[in-house]
Amino acid sequence: MPDNGCPLCQAAGAILFFEDDWRPYFRCRTCHLVFVPSEFHLSLEAEKAEYDLHQNSPDQIGYRRFLARLHDPVASRLAENSYGLDFGCGPGPTLSVMFREAGHRMEIYDPFYFDDPKKLVHDETGSPGNQPPYDFITASEVVEHLRDPAQELNRLWACLKRKGILGIMTKQVLDQASFASWHYKNDRTHICFFSRPTFQWLALQWSTRVEFIGSDVVLLERP
């Protein structure tokens, strides 16, 4: 039997939600995350090979239009010259370019293409070796790939200054019936599937509120 402990809240006893020819999907009864057990994850080499096929770049108008669904609501809440991080930017960073064009200072991080751990170590004291904390962090089509969502999301949250914004874009689980025919689950690099109740649970842990924009954008502000 696969390990069905939740990778987000660590609760045991997740229930089988769906199963296809490649892998099972469990749903946590505490935070409602739908996840693929670790023994069914691709190797890191196979995962990167999938990402290497991506051909996105700042020159693509359609890709910019897609990213605007996250960029625009985040940018509308920022002060001038804010300092941000695009987490999981992939091989063709574009969202960071859009924020720079809007007058903000940006860093990028990706574990496969721009792996600089210093970008993820921050505090609010200005201690030597730590850059100033971020005013905002974006993660577009990233959280569904996280092998350890608890560690990664808590690390990002700790990198935000007070009133900082975490903007996430990911397609969300609706119900079991729609999941069965959902194309999003067929990408084998997708191993964590969030829903509104999952983000509401996360906001409760962080003592904040969550704002849903459209069907796939989520904003959380650090109190």
C-alpha atoms as one frame of an Amber mdcrd trajectory, in Angstrom:
protein
   0.000   0.000   0.000   1.304   3.491  -0.793   1.998   5.958   1.984  -1.110
   8.131   2.266   0.175  10.646   4.822  -0.604  14.166   3.648   2.467  16.110
   2.435   0.859  19.431   3.354  -0.606  18.995   6.842   1.043  15.640   7.701
  -2.276  14.129   8.758  -2.562  10.367   8.374  -5.492   8.470   6.943  -6.045
  10.167   3.592  -8.659   8.397   1.494  -8.346   7.111  -2.048  -9.886   9.778
  -4.262  -9.213   8.418  -7.740  -6.950   5.954  -9.534  -5.900   5.713 -13.171
  -3.524   3.493 -15.122  -0.449   5.318 -13.821  -1.041   6.195 -10.166  -3.494
   6.622  -7.281  -4.630   9.981  -5.928  -5.469  10.427  -2.246  -7.397  13.233
  -0.572  -6.551  14.434   2.900  -9.478  14.546   5.298  -7.940  17.480   7.179
  -6.720  19.993   4.561  -8.426  18.428   1.509  -5.243  18.338  -0.566  -5.385
  15.736  -3.326  -1.932  14.218  -3.771   0.048  11.459  -5.447   2.074   9.266
  -3.042   5.831   9.747  -3.297   6.538   6.285  -4.722   4.651   7.332  -7.870
   6.620  10.558  -8.418   8.848  10.852 -11.462  12.585  10.861 -10.896  14.154
  14.327 -10.821  15.807  13.571 -14.166  12.518  12.604 -15.794  10.786  15.610
 -14.261  13.390  18.017 -15.626  13.161  16.370 -19.040   9.478  17.330 -19.120
  10.256  20.935 -18.195  12.980  21.097 -20.849  10.211  20.712 -23.430   8.628
  24.008 -22.385   9.191  26.775 -24.908   7.718  29.744 -23.038   9.406  33.137
 -23.244   8.681  36.864 -22.732   8.306  37.227 -26.510   5.111  35.170 -26.564
   2.030  37.379 -26.349  -0.237  34.468 -25.488   1.988  33.420 -22.587   2.036
  36.984 -21.268  -1.752  37.092 -21.476  -1.925  33.867 -19.478   0.455  35.174
 -16.787  -1.464  38.457 -16.585  -4.143  36.564 -14.687  -1.681  36.476 -11.767
   0.418  39.542 -12.566  -2.412  42.064 -12.755  -4.126  41.432  -9.382  -0.763
  41.275  -7.614   0.601  44.398  -9.316  -2.560  46.348  -8.503  -1.828  45.851
  -4.784   1.845  46.860  -4.823   3.550  50.108  -3.941   5.991  51.561  -6.463
   9.391  49.894  -6.705   8.342  46.832  -4.690  10.752  43.929  -4.305   9.537
  40.529  -5.461  10.455  36.941  -6.167   9.099  34.719  -8.914   9.380  31.215
  -7.461   9.528  28.344  -9.945  10.064  30.581 -12.947  11.071  27.733 -15.273
  13.587  27.877 -18.128  12.065  30.994 -19.727  11.398  33.547 -16.937   8.584
  35.840 -18.043   6.490  36.892 -15.060   9.551  38.567 -13.544  10.042  40.500
 -16.786   6.454  41.729 -16.631   6.906  42.981 -13.058  10.176  44.713 -13.966
   8.415  46.426 -16.835   5.873  47.649 -14.286   8.685  49.243 -12.231   9.399
  46.585  -9.603  12.641  44.898  -8.573  12.640  41.142  -9.107  14.519  38.002
  -8.196  13.926  34.599  -9.753  14.298  31.104  -8.362  13.830  27.669  -9.861
  15.295  24.442  -8.432  16.160  23.153 -11.912  17.218  26.276 -13.803  18.030
  29.095 -11.361  18.907  27.294  -8.146  20.271  29.960  -5.803  19.253  29.059
  -2.217  20.233  32.535  -1.002  17.115  33.845  -2.725  15.058  31.886  -0.181
  16.831  32.953   3.024  15.516  36.211   4.400  14.585  37.872   7.644  13.332
  41.272   8.745  16.422  42.322  10.688  18.783  43.017   7.805  21.285  40.548
   9.240  24.467  40.044   7.227  23.959  37.438   4.533  20.241  38.090   4.273
  18.642  40.269   1.645  15.647  42.404   2.625  12.399  40.437   2.816  10.139
  40.420  -0.192   7.111  42.629  -0.695   5.572  39.918  -2.852   6.207  36.396
  -4.117   4.558  34.770  -7.114   4.245  31.092  -7.968   2.561  30.485 -11.312
   1.745  26.852 -12.131   4.215  25.714  -9.466   2.477  24.370  -6.360   1.071
  21.366  -8.212   4.682  20.183  -8.711   5.851  20.412  -5.086   7.110  17.203
  -3.499   7.084  18.792  -0.042   4.442  21.544  -0.187   4.531  22.154   3.574
   8.237  22.960   3.590   8.207  25.002   0.406   5.119  27.074   1.153   6.177
  27.792   4.728   9.601  28.828   3.470   8.054  31.252   0.993   5.737  32.640
   3.670   8.746  33.285   5.923  10.399  35.264   3.091   7.563  37.800   2.995
   7.625  41.005   4.998   4.521  42.025   6.928   1.720  42.920   4.505   3.632
  41.029   1.828   1.589  39.203  -0.804   1.894  35.593  -1.883   0.238  35.123
  -5.276  -0.409  31.580  -6.490  -1.865  30.410  -9.772  -2.888  26.767 -10.091
  -5.937  24.934 -11.369  -8.118  23.763  -8.509  -9.928  20.540  -7.726 -13.702
  20.847  -7.866 -15.079  17.399  -7.079 -14.450  13.708  -7.642 -16.588  13.464
 -10.774 -14.816  16.270 -12.614 -11.417  15.044 -11.403 -11.925  11.758 -13.242
 -11.927  13.499 -16.639  -9.637  16.399 -15.665  -6.730  16.878 -18.068  -4.667
  18.582 -15.358  -4.058  15.336 -13.498  -2.661  13.671 -16.629   0.580  15.650
 -16.440   2.725  13.288 -14.397   4.791  16.171 -12.994   1.576  17.306 -11.253
   1.500  15.627  -7.851  -0.402  18.060  -5.557  -3.851  19.377  -6.366  -5.250
  22.239  -4.317  -8.847  23.329  -3.851 -10.582  26.260  -2.179 -10.868  24.342
   1.123  -7.127  23.577   0.966  -6.217  27.232   0.574  -8.678  28.153   3.326
  -6.985  25.621   5.613  -3.580  27.092   4.715  -4.772  30.625   5.431  -6.001
  29.492   8.839  -2.569  28.080   9.678  -0.999  31.391   8.713  -3.598  33.474
  10.574  -4.582  35.346   7.467  -7.360  35.365   4.898  -7.344  34.109   1.350
  -8.695  35.941  -1.676  -9.808  33.943  -4.712  -9.654  35.660  -8.085 -11.260
  33.820 -10.961 -10.930  30.065 -11.038  -7.199  29.640 -10.492  -5.609  32.663
  -8.760  -5.167  32.907  -5.003  -3.750  35.809  -2.974  -2.639  35.623   0.658
  -1.303  38.587   2.640   1.094  38.098   5.532  -0.423  39.783   8.607
